[in-house]
């Protein structure tokens, strides 16, 4: 499992303000398969872990989305 600070930083670094200034998390695209299957599988696992963490920690997710860290 990744460190909670790494997960929150990932969320924060992939959040952008919408037209009203509200921060929104945008999950990054998966890498192109041409970059290698092992690399792509690693990223898929990381994204799944982060997705599971978001579902289990909605309050912490909103904090991370707005740039706060634990």
Helices and strands as residue ranges (DSSP letters): H 4-13, E 15-17, E 23-25, G 33-35, H 37-56, H 58-65
